Amino acid sequence: MLQKKTIFALVALALALVVFVAGCLFWVTQLGRPVHGQGVSFSTPESEVSSAVSETEVSSALEAVQEVEPVSQKEEPVSQAEEPEPEVVATPENPVVVQEDNTVTETFTEEQLNHETSADNTGTAIQPQPPVEFTPSSTPSAPSTGSQPEPSTPQRSALDEAIQMPDYTPSGIMLYVTWKGTQYYADAVTVLSGITQAEIVGGVAGAPDSRYAEAYKAQAVAAHSYVAYYNNQGTAPTVYLQVPHSQTVRYVEQVAGQMVYSGGSPIMAVYSASAGGHTVGSQYVWGGTVSYLTGVESKYDEDNSTVSVTSAQLRETLLSKNSSLDLSGDPSTWLTVVSTGDDGVVHRLRIGGSGGNVTVYGNTFRESWFSRIRSPKFTISYDAASDTFTFSARGYGHCVGMSQVGAMGYARYEGWNYVQILTHYYTGTTVS
């Protein structure tokens, strides 16, 4: 019986030893296996690493993680949400660059940058429309290829400063003009604002009357056509400018770039203050027939004036112009109207008697011989009793093309827009 118990105890002890050895082998096996996402990782602080794990085991664990999930140390991946926006490049078809702050900066094509500028305007010059072949007296400097000014803050030209030009939006169309003997190369908005203020609004920075807004626009378009016409002939026409009111500038900005055309070219859009009820064909004033400068009705601009002088005063004035004139005998023979034209305009006038005389256009007489006469639409009378000449005129200026007073009347009383005004005064033309 004792022997059986001893055998049983030995068997139990052997089994226990087997279990113990198997358990030890199990734990040894677990400690020798690589770590996959458990235990030590890149984010685990050193203080949290178990003291039961040696430095060698930590290194082994890190190497195991790197083998399973390789990560580049030089370049971190960019998530889809953080992917950078594609770069926007300006092209001739899309000359605009969008900035990071969503603002838009205007850029210029290579062709635009190749245009010349004058010393008066160092900004980018856009060729006038149509192209201008005028060369200024001083050699223009090439535009800078650096950063261009923002459209809202244009580079101010010498003419901007000269006429104290208010802030404006540039048209990009450059014009050559002569003012007070100096040639300027400036944006069309500057040139036309100064002209419109001087020619029809009036006054130094005087406020325009909104009732005549369409007449002001017509003036700006006519002036643009006139300047472009002469620029295309290779000259910088003389213009009259005045400090413009900011509202005058706004009217000009609305029509900047528009001109009056005939046969595809800008016209010589002459104008005067008043036509005395009817404009005059160019052939009666300057001798040349122009299809779009014919006589037309001009309401609202009756402007009558008279001037009287003694025969002695007139004789002195005429001889100062031409000392060979025969001004002897009856004073009533000194001036003879040879021919007339539209609405009684004096076409040709003979000055002097049979002993010496000249024949001139009526407009030449009133401009160069006796400037106190306001228009070529005048009559002459001589009163022997008082020995006095009286000149009665209708209109103010040469009376060819657009009448400024007439344009204002059509705008205010008939509601015409600037296109209607221009195509009325310039026969057979278009505005674009």
C-alpha positions as CSV (number, residue, x, y, z in Angstrom):
1,M,0.0,0.0,0.0
2,L,2.8,2.4,0.9
3,Q,4.6,1.4,-2.3
4,K,1.5,2.4,-4.4
5,K,1.3,5.8,-2.7
6,T,4.9,6.4,-3.3
7,I,4.6,5.6,-7.0
8,F,1.5,7.9,-7.2
9,A,3.4,10.8,-5.6
10,L,6.3,10.4,-7.9
11,V,4.0,10.5,-11.0
12,A,2.2,13.6,-9.7
13,L,5.6,15.3,-9.1
14,A,6.7,14.4,-12.6
15,L,3.6,15.9,-14.0
16,A,4.1,19.0,-12.0
17,L,7.6,19.3,-13.3
18,V,6.4,18.9,-16.9
19,V,3.8,21.6,-16.4
20,F,6.4,23.9,-14.8
21,V,8.9,23.4,-17.6
22,A,6.2,23.9,-20.2
23,G,5.2,27.2,-18.6
24,C,8.7,28.4,-18.5
25,L,9.2,27.6,-22.1
26,F,6.0,29.5,-23.0
27,W,7.1,32.7,-21.3
28,V,10.6,32.5,-22.8
29,T,9.0,32.1,-26.2
30,Q,6.8,35.2,-25.6
31,L,9.7,37.4,-24.5
32,G,11.6,36.5,-27.6
33,R,8.8,37.4,-30.1
34,P,8.9,40.8,-32.1
35,V,6.5,43.6,-31.0
36,H,3.7,44.5,-33.6
37,G,2.0,47.7,-32.5
38,Q,2.1,46.8,-28.8
39,G,4.3,47.8,-25.9
40,V,6.8,50.5,-27.1
41,S,6.0,52.8,-30.0
42,F,7.2,56.2,-31.4
43,S,4.6,57.9,-29.2
44,T,5.3,56.1,-25.9
45,P,7.2,58.2,-23.5
46,E,10.4,56.7,-22.1
47,S,9.0,56.9,-18.5
48,E,6.2,54.5,-19.5
49,V,8.5,51.8,-20.9
50,S,8.5,48.8,-18.5
51,S,11.7,48.3,-16.6
52,A,11.4,44.6,-17.4
53,V,12.2,45.3,-21.0
54,S,15.9,45.9,-21.8
55,E,17.4,48.5,-24.1
56,T,18.1,45.7,-26.6
57,E,14.5,44.7,-26.6
58,V,13.4,48.3,-27.2
59,S,15.6,48.6,-30.2
60,S,14.3,45.4,-31.5
61,A,10.8,46.5,-31.1
62,L,11.4,49.8,-32.9
63,E,13.1,48.0,-35.8
64,A,10.1,45.7,-36.0
65,V,7.7,48.6,-36.2
66,Q,9.8,50.3,-38.9
67,E,9.9,47.1,-40.9
68,V,6.1,46.7,-40.7
69,E,5.2,50.5,-41.3
70,P,8.1,52.3,-43.0
71,V,8.0,56.1,-42.7
72,S,10.3,58.5,-44.6
73,Q,12.3,60.7,-42.3
74,K,12.9,63.3,-45.1
75,E,9.4,63.9,-46.4
76,E,6.2,63.6,-44.6
77,P,3.1,62.6,-46.6
78,V,0.6,65.4,-47.3
79,S,-3.0,64.6,-46.6
80,Q,-5.6,65.1,-49.2
81,A,-7.1,68.0,-47.2
82,E,-3.8,69.8,-47.1
83,E,-2.9,69.3,-50.8
84,P,-1.6,72.7,-52.2
85,E,-3.7,74.6,-54.8
86,P,-2.3,74.3,-58.3
87,E,-0.3,77.4,-59.4
88,V,-2.1,79.8,-61.7
89,V,0.1,81.1,-64.5
90,A,-0.8,84.1,-66.5
91,T,-1.0,83.5,-70.2
92,P,-2.1,85.7,-73.2
93,E,-5.5,84.0,-73.0
94,N,-5.7,84.4,-69.2
95,P,-3.5,87.4,-68.1
96,V,-4.7,87.3,-64.5
97,V,-3.0,85.9,-61.4
98,V,-5.0,84.9,-58.4
99,Q,-3.2,85.6,-55.1
100,E,-3.4,83.6,-51.9
101,D,-5.7,86.2,-50.4
102,N,-8.1,85.9,-53.3
103,T,-7.2,89.3,-54.7
104,V,-6.7,89.6,-58.4
105,T,-3.6,91.3,-59.9
106,E,-3.6,92.4,-63.5
107,T,-0.6,91.3,-65.5
108,F,0.5,92.3,-68.9
109,T,1.3,90.3,-72.0
110,E,4.7,90.5,-73.6
111,E,3.2,92.3,-76.5
112,Q,1.8,95.0,-74.2
113,L,5.1,95.4,-72.4
114,N,6.9,96.0,-75.6
115,H,5.0,99.2,-76.2
116,E,7.0,102.4,-75.6
117,T,6.2,104.9,-72.9
118,S,7.2,108.5,-72.5
119,A,9.2,110.0,-69.6
120,D,5.9,111.5,-68.4
121,N,4.4,108.2,-67.8
122,T,6.5,105.3,-66.6
123,G,3.6,102.9,-66.3
124,T,2.7,100.3,-69.0
125,A,1.5,101.9,-72.2
126,I,-1.2,100.4,-74.2
127,Q,-1.2,101.4,-77.9
128,P,-3.9,103.9,-78.7
129,Q,-6.9,102.6,-80.6
130,P,-6.4,102.7,-83.6
131,P,-2.5,102.7,-83.5
132,V,-0.8,106.0,-83.3
133,E,2.3,106.7,-85.4
134,F,3.3,109.8,-83.6
135,T,6.8,110.2,-82.2
136,P,7.3,112.6,-79.3
137,S,10.2,115.2,-79.4
138,S,12.0,113.2,-76.6
139,T,12.8,109.5,-77.0
140,P,10.4,107.5,-74.9
141,S,11.9,105.2,-72.3
142,A,11.2,101.5,-72.3
143,P,8.7,100.2,-69.7
144,S,9.9,98.5,-66.6
145,T,9.6,94.7,-66.7
146,G,9.2,94.6,-63.0
147,S,6.0,94.5,-61.0
148,Q,3.2,96.6,-62.5
149,P,1.1,99.0,-60.5
150,E,-2.4,97.9,-59.4
151,P,-5.2,99.2,-61.7
152,S,-6.7,101.1,-58.7
153,T,-3.5,103.0,-58.1
154,P,-2.1,103.9,-61.5
155,Q,1.2,105.6,-62.1
156,R,0.4,109.3,-62.4
157,S,1.6,111.0,-65.5
158,A,3.0,114.5,-65.9
159,L,-0.3,115.6,-67.3
160,D,-2.2,114.2,-64.2
161,E,-0.1,116.4,-62.0
162,A,-0.3,119.4,-64.3
163,I,-4.1,119.5,-64.3
164,Q,-4.5,118.2,-60.7
165,M,-6.4,115.1,-62.0
166,P,-8.6,113.5,-59.4
167,D,-8.4,109.7,-58.8
168,Y,-9.6,107.8,-61.8
169,T,-9.7,104.4,-63.5
170,P,-7.3,104.4,-66.4
171,S,-8.6,103.3,-69.8
172,G,-5.3,101.9,-71.0
173,I,-5.6,104.1,-74.1
174,M,-2.8,106.6,-74.5
175,L,-3.0,109.9,-76.4
176,Y,-0.6,112.5,-77.5
177,V,-1.6,116.2,-77.0
178,T,-0.1,119.6,-76.9
179,W,-1.1,121.9,-74.0
180,K,0.4,125.3,-73.4
181,G,3.3,124.5,-75.8
182,T,4.2,121.2,-74.1
183,Q,3.6,117.7,-75.5
184,Y,2.1,115.1,-73.2
185,Y,1.5,111.4,-73.5
186,A,-1.3,110.5,-71.1
187,D,-4.2,108.2,-70.5
188,A,-7.4,109.1,-72.5
189,V,-9.4,109.6,-69.3
190,T,-7.0,112.3,-68.2
191,V,-6.9,114.1,-71.6
192,L,-10.7,113.9,-72.1
193,S,-11.6,114.9,-68.6
194,G,-9.5,118.0,-68.9
195,I,-11.0,118.8,-72.3
196,T,-14.6,118.2,-71.3
197,Q,-14.2,120.4,-68.2
198,A,-12.7,123.3,-70.3
199,E,-14.9,123.0,-73.3
200,I,-18.4,122.4,-72.0
201,V,-18.6,122.1,-68.2
202,G,-16.6,125.3,-67.5
203,G,-14.8,126.6,-64.5
204,V,-11.8,125.3,-62.5
205,A,-13.2,122.0,-61.1
206,G,-16.7,123.4,-61.5
207,A,-19.4,120.8,-60.8
208,P,-21.2,119.5,-63.9
209,D,-25.0,119.7,-64.2
210,S,-26.5,116.3,-64.3
211,R,-29.2,117.5,-66.7
212,Y,-26.5,117.8,-69.4
213,A,-24.7,114.5,-68.6
214,E,-25.3,113.1,-72.1
215,A,-23.9,116.2,-73.7
216,Y,-20.7,115.9,-71.5
217,K,-20.3,112.3,-72.7
218,A,-20.8,113.4,-76.3
219,Q,-18.1,116.0,-75.8
220,A,-15.7,113.4,-74.5
221,V,-16.3,111.0,-77.4
222,A,-16.0,113.8,-79.9
223,A,-12.7,115.0,-78.3
224,H,-11.3,111.5,-78.3
225,S,-12.1,111.1,-82.0
226,Y,-10.5,114.5,-82.8
227,V,-7.3,113.7,-80.9
228,A,-7.0,110.2,-82.4
229,Y,-7.6,111.5,-85.9
230,Y,-4.6,113.9,-85.6
231,N,-2.5,111.3,-83.7
232,N,-2.9,109.1,-86.8
233,Q,-1.7,111.9,-89.0
234,G,1.5,112.0,-86.9
235,T,0.7,115.2,-84.8
236,A,-0.2,116.0,-81.3
237,P,-3.1,118.5,-81.6
238,T,-3.3,121.5,-79.3
239,V,-6.1,121.2,-76.8
240,Y,-7.5,123.3,-74.0
241,L,-7.6,121.7,-70.5
242,Q,-9.0,122.6,-67.2
243,V,-8.8,121.1,-63.7
244,P,-11.7,118.5,-63.9
245,H,-14.3,117.9,-61.3
246,S,-14.5,114.4,-60.0
247,Q,-18.0,114.0,-61.5
248,T,-16.7,115.1,-64.9
249,V,-14.2,112.3,-64.6
250,R,-17.0,109.8,-63.9
251,Y,-18.8,110.8,-67.0
252,V,-15.7,110.4,-69.1
253,E,-14.9,107.0,-67.6
254,Q,-18.3,105.8,-68.8
255,V,-17.4,106.4,-72.5
256,A,-13.7,106.0,-72.4
257,G,-12.5,104.1,-75.5
258,Q,-15.5,105.1,-77.7
259,M,-15.1,107.2,-80.8
260,V,-17.0,108.5,-83.8
261,Y,-16.2,106.5,-87.0
262,S,-16.6,107.0,-90.7
263,G,-15.3,104.4,-93.1
264,G,-13.7,102.5,-90.2
265,S,-11.6,105.4,-89.0
266,P,-12.0,108.0,-86.3
267,I,-13.3,111.3,-87.7
268,M,-12.0,114.8,-87.4
269,A,-14.8,115.6,-84.9
270,V,-14.6,119.4,-84.8
271,Y,-17.1,121.3,-82.6
272,S,-17.9,124.8,-81.6
273,A,-19.8,126.6,-78.8
274,S,-22.9,127.5,-80.8
275,A,-24.1,127.2,-84.4
276,G,-26.8,129.8,-84.2
277,G,-29.6,127.4,-85.0
278,H,-27.9,125.5,-87.9
279,T,-24.4,124.1,-88.4
280,V,-22.3,124.8,-91.5
281,G,-20.7,122.5,-94.0
282,S,-16.9,122.4,-93.8
283,Q,-16.5,123.6,-97.5
284,Y,-17.9,127.0,-96.6
285,V,-15.5,127.5,-93.7
286,W,-12.2,125.8,-94.7
287,G,-12.8,125.0,-98.4
288,G,-12.7,121.2,-98.2
289,T,-15.8,119.0,-98.4
290,V,-16.0,116.3,-95.7
291,S,-18.9,113.9,-95.9
292,Y,-19.7,113.9,-92.2
293,L,-19.3,117.7,-91.7
294,T,-22.5,118.9,-93.4
295,G,-25.0,121.5,-92.3
296,V,-27.8,120.3,-90.0
297,E,-30.4,121.8,-87.8
298,S,-29.2,122.7,-84.3
299,K,-32.0,123.7,-81.9
300,Y,-31.7,125.5,-78.6
301,D,-28.5,127.4,-79.5
302,E,-29.5,130.8,-80.8
303,D,-26.6,133.0,-79.9
304,N,-26.8,136.5,-81.5
305,S,-24.2,139.2,-81.0
306,T,-23.4,142.5,-82.6
307,V,-20.3,144.7,-82.6
308,S,-19.9,148.3,-83.9
309,V,-16.8,150.3,-84.9
310,T,-16.1,153.5,-86.7
311,S,-14.6,153.5,-90.2
312,A,-11.4,154.9,-88.8
313,Q,-11.1,152.1,-86.3
314,L,-11.8,149.4,-88.9
315,R,-9.4,151.0,-91.4
316,E,-6.6,150.9,-88.8
317,T,-7.3,147.3,-88.0
318,L,-7.4,146.1,-91.6
319,L,-4.2,148.0,-92.7
320,S,-2.3,146.5,-89.7
321,K,-3.0,143.1,-91.3
322,N,-2.2,144.2,-94.9
323,S,-0.8,147.6,-95.6
324,S,-1.3,147.3,-99.4
325,L,-5.1,147.4,-99.2
326,D,-7.0,150.1,-101.0
327,L,-9.2,151.6,-98.3
328,S,-9.8,155.0,-99.9
329,G,-13.1,156.4,-101.0
330,D,-16.6,155.3,-99.7
331,P,-16.2,153.1,-96.6
332,S,-19.2,151.1,-97.7
333,T,-17.1,149.6,-100.5
334,W,-14.3,148.3,-98.3
335,L,-16.0,145.0,-97.5
336,T,-17.9,143.0,-100.0
337,V,-19.5,139.6,-99.5
338,V,-18.7,137.5,-102.6
339,S,-20.6,134.3,-101.7
340,T,-22.5,132.7,-98.9
341,G,-23.3,129.1,-97.9
342,D,-25.4,127.2,-95.3
343,D,-27.7,129.4,-93.3
344,G,-26.2,132.6,-94.5
345,V,-22.6,131.8,-93.6
346,V,-20.1,134.2,-95.3
347,H,-18.2,131.9,-97.6
348,R,-15.9,134.4,-99.4
349,L,-15.3,138.1,-98.5
350,R,-13.3,140.7,-100.5
351,I,-11.4,143.3,-98.5
352,G,-10.4,146.6,-100.1
353,G,-11.2,148.5,-103.2
354,S,-10.1,148.3,-106.9
355,G,-6.7,149.7,-106.0
356,G,-5.7,146.7,-103.8
357,N,-7.8,144.0,-102.3
358,V,-7.7,140.4,-101.1
359,T,-10.4,137.7,-100.9
360,V,-10.6,135.5,-97.8
361,Y,-13.0,133.0,-96.2
362,G,-15.5,134.6,-93.9
363,N,-14.2,132.4,-91.1
364,T,-10.7,133.6,-91.8
365,F,-11.8,137.2,-91.6
366,R,-13.4,136.8,-88.3
367,E,-10.5,134.8,-86.8
368,S,-7.5,136.6,-88.3
369,W,-8.7,140.1,-89.4
370,F,-11.4,141.1,-87.1
371,S,-11.7,138.7,-84.1
372,R,-14.5,140.6,-82.4
373,I,-17.0,138.9,-84.8
374,R,-18.1,135.7,-83.0
375,S,-18.9,133.5,-86.0
376,P,-18.7,133.3,-89.8
377,K,-22.5,133.7,-90.0
378,F,-22.5,137.5,-90.0
379,T,-23.9,140.4,-91.9
380,I,-22.3,143.8,-92.5
381,S,-24.0,147.2,-92.5
382,Y,-22.5,150.7,-92.8
383,D,-24.3,153.8,-91.5
384,A,-22.9,156.9,-93.2
385,A,-24.6,159.3,-90.8
386,S,-22.7,157.9,-87.8
387,D,-19.8,156.6,-89.9
388,T,-20.2,153.2,-88.2
389,F,-19.8,149.6,-89.3
390,T,-22.1,147.0,-87.5
391,F,-21.4,143.3,-87.7
392,S,-24.3,141.1,-86.6
393,A,-23.4,137.4,-86.0
394,R,-25.3,134.2,-85.1
395,G,-23.6,131.5,-83.3
396,Y,-20.2,131.4,-81.5
397,G,-17.2,129.7,-83.2
398,H,-16.8,128.2,-86.6
399,C,-20.2,126.5,-86.6
400,V,-19.0,123.2,-88.1
401,G,-19.7,119.9,-86.5
402,M,-21.2,119.5,-83.1
403,S,-22.7,122.6,-81.3
404,Q,-22.0,122.3,-77.6
405,V,-25.0,124.5,-76.7
406,G,-27.2,122.5,-79.1
407,A,-26.0,119.2,-77.6
408,M,-26.9,120.4,-74.1
409,G,-30.3,121.4,-75.3
410,Y,-31.0,118.1,-77.0
411,A,-29.8,116.2,-73.8
412,R,-31.9,118.3,-71.5
413,Y,-35.1,119.0,-73.4
414,E,-35.4,116.0,-75.8
415,G,-33.7,113.3,-73.7
416,W,-31.1,112.4,-76.4
417,N,-28.2,110.2,-75.3
418,Y,-24.7,110.9,-76.4
419,V,-24.9,108.5,-79.4
420,Q,-28.0,110.3,-80.8
421,I,-26.3,113.7,-80.3
422,L,-23.1,112.6,-82.1
423,T,-24.7,110.9,-85.0
424,H,-27.0,113.9,-85.5
425,Y,-24.2,116.4,-85.8
426,Y,-21.8,114.1,-87.7
427,T,-23.7,112.8,-90.7
428,G,-23.5,109.2,-91.6
429,T,-21.2,108.1,-88.7
430,T,-21.3,105.4,-86.1
431,V,-20.2,105.4,-82.4
432,S,-18.3,102.4,-81.0
